[in-house]
Amino acid sequence: MKYRTLGRTGLQVSEVGFGGAGIGHVWGPTTDEECIRAVQRALHLGINFFDTSPMYGGGRSEENLGKGLAGQRQEAIIATKVRLQQEDDRSSGDNMVSAVRNSVEQSLARLGTDYVDIIQVHHQVGAERGQYVAAVGPPPRYALLLNKEDCLALGEAMKQVAREGKVRFIGITAWDGDRRAVSEILTSGLFDTAQILYNLLNRTAVSVPPPGFDNQDQGQSLPIAQANQVGVIGIRSHAAGALADRLDRETAPDTEVGRDHARAQAIRPLLAEHYLTLSQAALRFCLDNSDIATTAPGFKSIAEVEEAAACSDLPSFPEEILRQLENAYSRRFAI
């Protein structure tokens, strides 16, 4: 396993991280026992960055992560998240601080630790306040859509809780939001880390979208983060499971995952000579971007962890393959 520096935090994180949604039973079937073993196996293979959230399985992800790291907490870097639950939480600075403190204390209890390394804003940020669908359900669940001012105020509240010694650094989930608001937040100097979407099917974190692009435009946020020494955590490396030879759950063809999976199959022949599986190719593509400190796919089994960890030693994409992929991307994979 290779390690990189997470921006101005100075933390040395494994280039392959561990996304915690799967161990909260969000991505396909698994068991708590398998989730705990997956965490233990990841640590054994040198993965030291673990990203989770109270929202993943209603705290189940944090509980399984805590059990998997039991007795080895000092070997891990833990990042979790904070989400305001009601409108009153953002009505005043004191309310925000109280909400953040309560969320962190509950996370610490589930994780079985007395501190976390990073807490992150777990909200979409828009041009204006509102609501958005945070989980499709059924039934669908909604979360508060923050504007830039809300997000910065929440960051200040997180900083205050960090000064109490239970948190080391603060971050933001900087994807699927208003481009201008996200850019201004990244340049504010307030946040230490940012989660940014980047994968074979969506490169808008580093370049303008091609004609007909129909995914989330990341607004070239990665170089903005880099310029401001914000440590970048790569997410959605496998496009919610679409960048795989087979889907691990039933998905209709007209959904985003179904559509992206069809596109992924179109580029599979370009990669077959160099990579055994499409999921390996998807992760290696992200690892080839040195501006991303750690890429954290969602895991729910030992097999997934082992396949991902092995990508750290795989060869980088050949230049000719990169050119062919770029051509396919510019045509929205009409190959």
C-alpha positions in Angstrom: 0.0 0.0 0.0 1.2 3.5 -0.9 0.5 6.6 1.2 -0.1 10.3 0.4 -0.4 13.5 2.3 -4.0 14.7 2.9 -3.5 18.4 2.1 -2.6 20.7 5.0 -3.7 18.2 7.6 -0.4 16.5 7.1 -2.1 13.1 7.7 -0.5 10.2 5.8 -3.4 8.3 4.3 -3.5 5.1 2.3 -4.1 5.9 -1.4 -6.9 3.3 -1.3 -9.3 4.3 1.4 -12.3 2.5 2.9 -15.8 4.0 2.1 -18.2 3.1 4.9 -21.6 3.1 3.2 -21.3 -0.6 2.4 -20.7 -1.7 6.0 -23.9 0.2 6.8 -25.7 -2.1 4.4 -26.3 0.7 1.9 -24.7 -1.0 -1.2 -26.2 -4.5 -1.5 -26.6 -7.5 0.8 -24.0 -8.3 3.5 -23.8 -9.2 7.2 -22.5 -7.3 10.2 -19.9 -10.1 10.7 -18.6 -9.8 7.1 -18.5 -6.0 7.5 -16.4 -6.2 10.6 -14.0 -8.7 9.0 -13.7 -6.5 6.0 -12.5 -3.6 8.2 -10.0 -5.9 9.9 -8.7 -7.2 6.6 -8.4 -3.6 5.3 -6.3 -2.6 8.2 -4.1 -5.7 7.8 -3.5 -4.8 4.1 -2.4 -1.3 5.0 -5.6 0.7 4.4 -5.6 3.3 7.2 -8.3 5.8 6.0 -11.9 5.0 6.9 -14.8 7.3 5.9 -18.2 6.8 7.5 -21.3 8.7 8.6 -24.1 8.5 11.1 -26.4 8.4 8.0 -25.1 5.1 6.7 -27.5 2.6 8.0 -28.7 4.8 10.8 -25.4 4.5 12.6 -24.7 0.9 11.7 -21.7 1.7 9.6 -20.0 3.5 12.5 -20.8 0.6 14.9 -19.3 -2.0 12.5 -16.3 0.2 11.9 -15.7 0.6 15.6 -15.9 -3.1 16.2 -13.6 -3.8 13.3 -11.0 -1.3 14.6 -11.3 -2.5 18.3 -7.8 -2.6 19.8 -6.3 -1.0 16.8 -7.7 2.5 16.8 -4.3 4.2 16.7 -3.6 2.5 13.4 -6.6 4.2 11.7 -7.6 7.6 10.5 -11.4 8.0 10.9 -13.5 10.5 9.1 -17.2 10.8 9.9 -19.9 13.4 9.1 -22.4 15.8 10.6 -25.9 16.5 9.2 -28.3 19.0 10.7 -31.5 17.3 11.4 -34.0 20.2 11.7 -34.5 23.8 10.7 -33.8 25.0 14.2 -30.3 23.6 14.1 -29.2 26.4 11.7 -31.2 29.2 13.3 -28.3 30.3 15.5 -24.6 29.7 16.0 -25.3 28.2 19.4 -27.8 25.8 18.0 -25.3 24.7 15.3 -22.6 24.1 17.9 -25.0 22.1 20.0 -26.1 20.0 17.0 -22.6 19.3 16.0 -21.5 18.4 19.5 -24.4 16.0 19.9 -23.7 14.4 16.6 -20.0 13.9 17.3 -20.7 12.5 20.8 -23.1 9.9 19.4 -20.6 9.0 16.6 -17.8 8.6 19.2 -20.0 6.2 21.2 -20.8 4.1 18.2 -17.2 4.1 17.0 -15.9 3.2 20.5 -13.3 6.0 20.5 -12.7 9.3 22.2 -11.9 11.3 19.1 -12.2 11.3 15.3 -9.7 12.7 12.9 -12.1 14.5 10.6 -15.7 15.5 10.7 -17.3 16.6 7.4 -20.4 18.5 6.4 -22.9 15.9 5.1 -25.2 18.2 3.2 -25.7 19.2 -0.4 -24.8 22.9 -0.8 -27.0 25.0 -3.2 -27.4 28.6 -4.3 -30.4 28.9 -2.0 -31.8 27.1 1.0 -34.2 24.3 0.5 -34.5 20.5 0.8 -33.2 17.6 -1.4 -33.7 13.9 -1.5 -30.9 12.4 0.6 -32.1 8.8 0.1 -34.6 7.5 -2.4 -36.2 5.1 0.0 -38.9 3.9 0.0 -39.9 6.1 1.6 -37.7 8.9 0.4 -35.7 10.8 3.0 -35.0 14.5 2.8 -32.2 16.7 4.1 -31.6 20.4 4.5 -30.1 22.0 1.4 -27.6 24.5 2.8 -26.5 27.7 1.1 -22.9 29.0 1.2 -23.5 31.0 4.4 -25.1 28.0 6.1 -22.2 25.8 5.2 -19.6 28.3 6.4 -21.5 28.8 9.7 -21.7 25.0 10.1 -17.9 24.9 9.5 -17.3 27.5 12.2 -19.5 25.4 14.6 -17.4 22.3 13.7 -14.2 24.2 14.4 -15.5 25.1 17.8 -16.2 21.5 18.6 -12.8 20.6 17.3 -11.2 23.0 19.8 -12.8 20.9 22.5 -10.4 18.0 21.6 -12.8 15.4 20.1 -12.0 16.3 16.5 -8.8 17.1 14.7 -9.8 18.5 11.4 -13.0 19.5 9.5 -14.1 18.9 5.9 -16.9 19.2 3.4 -18.6 16.8 0.9 -17.9 19.0 -2.1 -20.0 17.2 -4.8 -23.5 17.4 -6.2 -23.8 21.0 -5.2 -23.9 24.5 -6.7 -20.6 25.0 -8.5 -20.2 28.7 -7.5 -21.0 28.0 -3.8 -18.7 25.0 -3.6 -15.9 27.0 -5.2 -16.2 29.8 -2.7 -16.3 27.4 0.2 -13.2 25.7 -1.0 -11.4 29.0 -1.2 -12.6 30.2 2.2 -9.7 28.6 4.0 -12.1 27.1 6.6 -12.2 23.5 5.6 -9.2 21.1 5.7 -10.5 18.4 3.4 -13.1 17.9 0.6 -14.8 14.9 -0.8 -14.8 15.2 -4.6 -16.4 12.9 -7.2 -14.1 11.7 -9.9 -14.2 8.5 -12.0 -14.0 7.1 -15.5 -17.5 8.3 -16.4 -17.3 11.8 -14.8 -14.1 13.9 -15.0 -15.7 17.3 -14.5 -13.7 17.7 -11.2 -10.7 18.4 -13.5 -12.1 19.4 -16.9 -15.2 21.0 -18.5 -17.9 18.5 -19.3 -18.2 17.2 -22.9 -21.2 18.0 -25.1 -24.4 16.2 -23.9 -23.0 15.5 -20.4 -25.9 14.3 -18.2 -24.2 13.7 -14.8 -23.3 16.0 -11.9 -20.9 18.7 -13.1 -18.2 19.0 -10.4 -17.1 22.5 -11.7 -13.4 21.7 -11.8 -13.3 21.6 -8.1 -10.2 19.5 -7.7 -7.7 22.1 -8.8 -9.5 24.7 -6.7 -9.0 22.4 -3.7 -5.4 21.8 -4.5 -4.7 25.5 -4.9 -6.0 26.1 -1.4 -4.2 23.1 0.2 -7.5 21.3 0.9 -6.9 17.6 1.1 -8.9 15.7 -1.5 -10.8 12.5 -0.7 -11.9 10.9 -4.0 -15.5 9.4 -3.9 -17.8 7.5 -6.3 -14.8 5.9 -8.0 -17.1 3.1 -9.1 -20.1 5.4 -9.9 -22.3 3.9 -7.2 -21.4 0.4 -8.3 -21.9 1.0 -12.1 -18.2 0.6 -12.9 -18.1 -3.2 -12.4 -18.4 -6.2 -14.6 -21.7 -7.1 -12.8 -24.1 -5.0 -10.7 -24.3 -6.3 -7.1 -28.0 -5.4 -6.8 -31.1 -5.1 -9.0 -31.2 -1.8 -10.9 -33.5 -0.7 -13.6 -31.8 0.2 -17.0 -33.4 3.7 -16.9 -31.8 4.7 -13.6 -28.5 6.6 -13.3 -26.7 3.4 -12.2 -28.3 1.4 -14.9 -27.3 3.9 -17.6 -23.8 4.3 -16.3 -23.4 0.5 -16.1 -24.3 0.3 -19.8 -21.7 2.9 -20.6 -19.1 1.1 -18.5 -19.6 -2.1 -20.6 -18.9 -0.1 -23.7 -15.4 0.8 -22.6 -14.7 -2.6 -21.0 -13.0 -4.0 -24.2 -10.5 -1.1 -24.1 -9.3 -2.2 -20.6 -9.5 -6.0 -20.8 -5.9 -6.4 -21.9 -4.5 -4.6 -18.9 -7.0 -5.2 -16.0 -8.7 -8.3 -14.9 -11.9 -6.6 -13.8 -13.6 -3.3 -14.6 -13.7 -2.4 -10.9 -9.9 -2.7 -10.8 -9.6 -0.4 -13.8 -12.0 2.1 -12.3 -10.0 2.4 -9.1 -6.6 2.4 -10.9 -7.8 5.3 -13.0 -8.5 7.3 -9.8 -5.2 6.4 -8.2 -3.4 7.7 -11.3 -4.5 11.2 -10.3 -1.8 12.3 -7.8 -3.9 15.3 -6.7 -6.3 12.9 -4.9 -4.8 11.9 -1.6 -7.1 8.9 -1.0 -9.8 7.3 -3.0 -12.5 5.6 -0.9 -14.7 3.0 -2.6 -17.6 1.6 -0.6 -16.8 -1.9 0.8 -19.0 -4.6 2.3 -16.9 -7.7 2.0 -13.4 -9.0 2.4 -13.3 -9.9 -1.4 -14.0 -6.3 -2.3 -11.3 -5.0 0.1 -8.7 -7.4 -1.3 -9.4 -6.5 -4.9 -9.2 -2.8 -4.2 -6.0 -3.0 -2.1 -4.3 -4.9 -4.9 -4.8 -1.9 -7.2 -2.1 0.0 -5.3 0.4 -2.2 -7.1 -1.2 -2.3 -10.5 0.4 -0.5 -13.4 -0.9 3.0 -14.4 -3.0 3.4 -17.4 -1.0 3.2 -20.7 -1.0 6.5 -22.6 -2.7 4.9 -25.7 -5.5 3.6 -23.5 -5.9 7.0 -21.9 -6.2 8.6 -25.4 -8.9 6.1 -26.4 -10.8 6.6 -23.2 -10.7 10.4 -23.6 -12.1 10.0 -27.1 -14.9 7.8 -25.8 -15.6 10.2 -23.0 -15.9 13.1 -25.3 -18.5 11.2 -27.3 -20.3 10.1 -24.1 -19.1 6.5 -24.7 -20.7 6.1 -28.1 -18.1 3.6 -29.2 
